[in-house]
Amino acid sequence: MVLLLYYAQENGNKIEMLEEMNQTVFRLQEDAVQIGLNIQIKKLESFSMIPLLLSAIIIILFSLFIFQTIGVENLV
């Protein structure tokens, strides 16, 4: 960056070079934010399965408890 500023001063393109550097920095920041958002989305997607799995386990355990309590013969 420092070398680019020096080069811009030597060539008289200071404003244009600064604008290009500013756009580059903004692009890098946007990319970093997008990467961070993608990581957070992946974390949320993995955590969204936990309630579903817990619900399935509870239903299975409750069914087994009911089958043992009243007996399978009474259900048929």
Buried (B, 14 or more C-beta within 10 A) or exposed (E): EEEEEEEBEEEEEEEEBEEEBEEEEEEEEEEEEEEEEEEEEEEEEEEEEEEEEEEEEEEEEEEEEEEEEEEEEEEE
